[in-house]
Amino acid sequence: MKSRRVSWSRREVVAGLTLTGTASLLGVRPESARAEPPPETTTLRIAEGRPGICIAPQYVAAGLLASEGFTNVQYLPNATFSERLETLARGEAQMTVTFVSSLSSRVDAGDPIVMIAGSHIGCFELFGTDRVRAIRDLKGKTVAILDEGAPDHLFLSVILLQIGLDPRRDVNWVKGDAIRLLADGKVDAVLGFPPVPQELRARKIGRVILNSSGERPWSHYFCCVVAAHRDFVRKHPVATKRAVRAMMKATDVCVLEPERTARLLVDKGYAERHDYALQALRDVPYAKWREYDPEDTVRFYSLRLHEAGLIKSSPQKILAQGTEWRFLRELKKELKG
């Protein structure tokens, strides 16, 4: 696995400094950070996710991590989503922002991963053809997914269970290019993450069946959380807290500076189109991380995955083995919005 140290062009440095300046206005008590000891390590490796629009906070955090004492911040590229999680599980990466359902699945498999903070809600949307007017119409229909066990498969499985359908028997899953398959009428539905919903709307492909940012219960739970390697958290608690603080401040920056954040994502190659990135940043409710309890999210999705037979562990076991909320509890007191 090749890693690359974050490098910034002059324009990106200016943008990063501007975003960092915005973060300084977010209510953090500077004396709290100064009173802490320096991080036990000044190196932090973060597993990338491309396209990375909805997980923008982990890229905005690059400049903020420097102010937390990290002098060597690396983003590790991954060819697939599974490889990204494997990079974290092996400890090659120490942190990432990603989908709670997939993380629960990896914890169930015994990976040394812990979820440590909520990031955002509402980044997935379900699109269907004219043959699908409601979620219940998916019975007997065909759905495109990235892969079995991938985030779209797991999230839609939970949605189906919520209305009494069995994702193992009632839906036909096919792997492939979701946008093309839906456009050609070869599948009945896709569940997409940014920039897929933005492109489907722009090209007038399909219709929205469910938007998780505004429909219960999905709008009351995080879709993505901050996760870390268990050994890193245990051996480097100060560094962990400082890294999470940078992530949370970066989440607020996404709310306050969507235009500059979108430009940063395009400049760094985490998004191809500025308009799609900007629309996604405006659509995703990043401001909920202080309000919602990520433990409720893990419990909710773990229970549904367990009921579906997609994981063997109970929600209690997932929470006991795969979560650590103490850093978030401390930071909620420090980072007053």
matplotlib code that plots the C-alpha trace (Angstrom):
import matplotlib.pyplot as plt

x = [0.0, 1.5, 0.8, 1.2, 1.8, -0.6, 0.8, -0.8, -0.5, -0.4, -4.1, -4.9, -2.9, -4.8, -8.1, -7.0, -6.0, -9.3, -11.2, -9.0, -9.7, -13.4, -13.0, -11.4, -14.7, -16.7, -16.6, -13.7, -12.1, -8.4, -7.3, -8.6, -6.3, -3.3, -3.8, -3.5, -0.2, 1.1, 0.0, 1.9, 2.6, 2.7, 1.9, -1.7, -2.7, -6.3, -7.9, -9.3, -12.6, -13.2, -15.5, -15.3, -18.0, -20.1, -17.0, -15.6, -14.8, -11.9, -10.3, -11.1, -9.4, -6.0, -5.2, -6.8, -4.7, -1.6, -2.9, -3.4, 0.3, 0.3, 3.2, 2.9, -0.7, -1.0, -4.1, -3.9, -5.5, -7.6, -8.9, -12.2, -14.4, -13.5, -9.8, -10.3, -11.8, -9.1, -6.4, -8.0, -8.4, -4.7, -3.7, -2.0, -4.5, -5.5, -8.7, -11.4, -14.9, -17.2, -20.6, -21.8, -23.4, -20.2, -18.2, -20.6, -20.2, -16.4, -16.6, -18.8, -16.1, -13.6, -11.7, -10.0, -12.0, -13.8, -16.3, -15.6, -17.8, -20.8, -20.1, -23.3, -26.7, -28.6, -26.1, -28.0, -31.0, -33.0, -34.0, -36.3, -37.9, -41.6, -42.2, -41.2, -43.5, -42.7, -40.2, -42.7, -42.7, -39.2, -40.5, -39.5, -37.6, -33.9, -31.5, -28.0, -25.3, -21.5, -21.1, -22.6, -21.8, -21.1, -22.7, -25.5, -26.4, -26.3, -28.3, -31.0, -31.2, -32.0, -34.6, -36.3, -36.4, -38.0, -41.1, -41.2, -39.4, -36.6, -33.5, -32.2, -35.4, -37.5, -35.0, -32.7, -29.2, -26.9, -23.5, -22.6, -22.6, -25.8, -26.3, -26.0, -28.2, -30.9, -30.8, -31.1, -34.0, -32.0, -32.6, -35.5, -33.7, -30.3, -29.3, -26.7, -24.3, -22.9, -22.3, -24.7, -27.9, -26.7, -25.9, -29.2, -31.2, -29.1, -29.6, -33.3, -32.8, -35.3, -37.2, -36.5, -38.2, -36.4, -34.2, -32.5, -31.9, -35.6, -37.4, -37.7, -36.2, -33.2, -33.0, -32.5, -29.5, -25.9, -25.1, -21.3, -19.1, -15.5, -13.7, -10.2, -8.0, -8.4, -4.7, -4.1, -6.9, -5.6, -1.9, -2.5, -5.5, -4.3, -3.6, -7.0, -8.8, -6.9, -7.7, -11.4, -11.4, -10.1, -12.7, -15.6, -14.4, -14.0, -17.6, -18.8, -16.7, -18.6, -21.8, -20.3, -18.2, -19.7, -18.4, -14.8, -15.1, -16.4, -13.5, -11.0, -12.6, -12.2, -8.7, -7.6, -9.3, -12.0, -14.7, -14.9, -17.5, -17.8, -21.5, -22.2, -19.9, -21.5, -25.0, -24.1, -22.5, -25.6, -27.9, -26.1, -27.0, -23.6, -24.7, -26.3, -23.2, -23.7, -27.4, -27.5, -26.1, -24.0, -24.6, -28.3, -27.2, -24.9, -27.6, -30.3, -28.3, -26.7, -30.1, -31.4, -28.3, -28.6, -32.2, -31.4, -28.7, -26.1, -24.1, -24.1, -23.3, -26.0, -26.1, -24.8, -21.7, -21.0, -21.3, -19.0, -16.3, -16.6, -17.3, -15.5, -17.4, -15.3, -13.5, -16.7, -18.3, -15.4, -15.4, -19.1, -18.5, -15.5, -16.9, -19.9, -21.8]
y = [0.0, 3.3, 6.3, 9.9, 12.8, 15.7, 18.3, 21.7, 24.1, 27.8, 28.2, 25.2, 26.6, 29.9, 27.9, 25.8, 28.8, 30.4, 27.3, 27.0, 30.7, 29.9, 27.0, 29.3, 31.1, 28.0, 28.4, 26.1, 27.1, 27.5, 27.1, 23.6, 22.5, 24.4, 22.7, 19.3, 17.5, 17.3, 14.3, 11.1, 10.8, 13.6, 11.2, 10.4, 8.2, 8.5, 6.1, 7.9, 7.4, 8.5, 10.1, 11.8, 14.5, 13.4, 12.7, 16.1, 16.8, 14.4, 16.4, 19.8, 18.6, 18.4, 22.0, 21.8, 18.7, 20.8, 23.1, 20.1, 19.1, 16.6, 17.4, 14.3, 13.8, 11.1, 10.1, 6.5, 5.9, 2.7, 1.0, -0.2, 0.5, -3.0, -2.2, 1.1, -0.7, -3.4, -0.7, 0.6, -2.9, -3.7, -0.5, 0.9, 3.8, 5.0, 6.9, 7.4, 8.7, 6.1, 4.3, 3.0, -0.1, -1.3, -0.6, -2.6, -5.4, -5.3, -5.1, -8.2, -9.9, -9.2, -6.3, -4.0, -1.0, 1.5, 4.1, 7.3, 10.1, 10.8, 12.8, 13.5, 12.2, 12.1, 11.3, 8.5, 8.6, 5.9, 6.3, 4.2, 3.9, 4.5, 0.9, 1.8, 4.3, 3.3, 1.1, -1.7, -1.8, -3.2, -6.7, -8.9, -6.0, -5.7, -3.3, -2.3, -2.3, -1.9, -5.3, -7.6, -6.1, -2.7, 0.4, 0.6, -3.1, -2.9, 0.4, -0.7, -4.1, -2.2, -0.1, -3.2, -4.8, -1.7, -2.3, -6.0, -7.2, -9.8, -8.4, -12.0, -13.2, -10.3, -8.3, -9.3, -7.7, -7.1, -5.5, -2.9, 0.8, 1.9, 5.1, 3.4, 0.4, 2.7, 4.9, 1.9, 0.4, -2.7, -2.3, -0.9, 1.1, 2.3, 3.7, 6.3, 8.4, 11.8, 12.5, 9.8, 11.5, 14.8, 13.3, 11.3, 14.5, 16.6, 13.9, 13.4, 9.7, 8.0, 9.5, 9.9, 7.2, 8.1, 10.9, 10.0, 13.6, 14.4, 11.1, 9.3, 7.2, 7.7, 11.5, 10.8, 8.6, 9.2, 7.5, 8.1, 8.2, 8.7, 5.4, 4.5, 1.5, 0.2, 0.1, 3.7, 4.9, 2.9, 3.9, 7.5, 9.0, 12.6, 12.3, 10.6, 13.4, 16.1, 14.3, 14.0, 17.7, 18.6, 16.4, 17.9, 21.5, 20.5, 19.2, 22.7, 24.3, 22.3, 24.0, 27.5, 27.4, 25.0, 27.0, 26.9, 23.3, 22.2, 23.9, 22.2, 18.8, 19.4, 20.8, 17.8, 15.3, 14.1, 15.4, 15.9, 18.6, 21.7, 22.0, 18.4, 18.8, 22.2, 20.8, 17.7, 19.9, 22.0, 19.0, 16.9, 18.0, 18.3, 20.4, 17.5, 16.0, 17.9, 17.1, 13.3, 10.4, 8.1, 5.3, 5.3, 5.0, 2.0, 0.3, 1.0, -0.3, -3.2, -4.5, -4.3, -6.0, -8.7, -9.3, -9.6, -12.2, -9.9, -9.9, -12.4, -10.0, -8.4, -4.5, -4.8, -6.6, -4.2, -1.3, -3.0, -4.0, -1.4, 2.0, 4.6, 7.8, 9.5, 11.8, 13.0, 13.6, 15.8, 17.7, 18.4, 20.4, 22.3, 23.0, 25.1, 26.0]
z = [0.0, -1.1, 1.0, 0.0, 2.3, 1.9, -0.4, -0.9, -3.8, -3.1, -3.9, -1.7, 1.2, 0.9, 0.9, 3.8, 5.8, 5.1, 6.2, 9.3, 10.1, 9.9, 12.3, 14.8, 15.0, 15.9, 19.7, 20.6, 23.9, 22.9, 26.5, 26.5, 23.7, 25.1, 28.5, 26.9, 26.4, 22.8, 20.8, 21.5, 17.7, 15.1, 12.3, 11.3, 8.3, 7.1, 4.7, 1.6, 0.0, -3.6, -4.5, -1.2, -1.2, 1.8, 3.9, 3.2, 6.8, 6.8, 4.0, 5.4, 8.6, 6.9, 7.8, 11.2, 12.1, 11.8, 14.5, 16.7, 16.5, 13.6, 11.3, 9.0, 7.8, 5.1, 3.1, 1.9, -1.5, -1.9, -5.0, -3.5, -0.5, 0.9, 0.6, 2.4, 5.5, 5.3, 5.4, 8.6, 10.1, 9.4, 11.1, 8.0, 8.3, 11.8, 11.1, 8.5, 8.1, 6.6, 6.7, 10.1, 8.7, 7.0, 10.2, 12.2, 9.8, 10.2, 14.0, 13.8, 11.8, 14.6, 13.0, 15.6, 14.6, 17.0, 16.1, 18.0, 16.8, 14.5, 11.3, 9.4, 8.4, 5.2, 2.5, 0.8, -1.5, -3.1, -6.8, -8.8, -12.2, -12.9, -11.9, -8.3, -6.5, -3.0, -1.1, -0.9, -4.7, -4.6, -3.9, -6.8, -8.4, -9.3, -7.6, -8.6, -5.9, -5.7, -4.2, -1.6, 1.8, 0.4, 2.0, -0.6, -0.1, 3.7, 3.9, 1.5, 3.3, 6.5, 4.7, 3.3, 6.7, 8.2, 6.0, 6.4, 3.3, 3.3, 1.5, 0.9, -0.9, -1.9, -4.0, -6.9, -6.4, -9.4, -9.4, -11.9, -13.0, -11.1, -13.1, -16.5, -15.4, -14.1, -17.2, -19.5, -17.5, -16.7, -12.9, -11.0, -8.3, -6.9, -3.6, -4.2, -2.2, -3.5, -6.3, -7.6, -6.5, -7.8, -11.3, -11.4, -10.8, -13.2, -16.0, -15.0, -14.5, -12.2, -9.4, -5.7, -3.6, -0.3, 0.8, 4.1, 5.1, 5.5, 6.2, 9.4, 10.9, 8.6, 9.3, 13.0, 12.6, 11.4, 8.1, 8.5, 11.6, 12.5, 13.1, 14.2, 14.7, 18.2, 19.0, 17.9, 20.3, 23.2, 22.7, 21.7, 23.5, 23.3, 19.6, 19.1, 20.9, 18.9, 15.6, 16.5, 17.4, 14.0, 12.3, 14.3, 13.6, 9.9, 10.0, 11.1, 8.4, 5.8, 7.1, 7.1, 4.0, 1.5, -1.5, -0.4, 0.8, -2.6, -4.4, -2.0, -2.8, -6.6, -6.3, -4.3, -6.6, -4.2, -6.4, -10.2, -10.5, -8.3, -8.9, -7.7, -4.7, -3.7, -4.0, -1.9, 0.8, 1.0, 1.1, 3.7, 7.3, 8.8, 11.8, 13.6, 15.2, 18.5, 18.7, 17.9, 19.9, 17.7, 20.1, 19.1, 15.5, 16.0, 18.1, 15.4, 12.4, 14.3, 15.4, 11.8, 10.4, 13.0, 12.3, 8.6, 9.3, 7.9, 11.2, 14.0, 16.9, 19.0, 19.1, 22.7, 21.5, 18.6, 21.1, 23.6, 21.2, 18.5, 20.0, 22.2, 22.8, 25.6, 23.3, 21.7, 25.1, 26.1, 22.8, 22.8, 26.0, 24.4, 20.9, 21.6, 18.4]

ax = plt.figure().add_subplot(projection="3d")
ax.plot(x, y, z, "-o")
ax.set_aspect("equal")
plt.show()
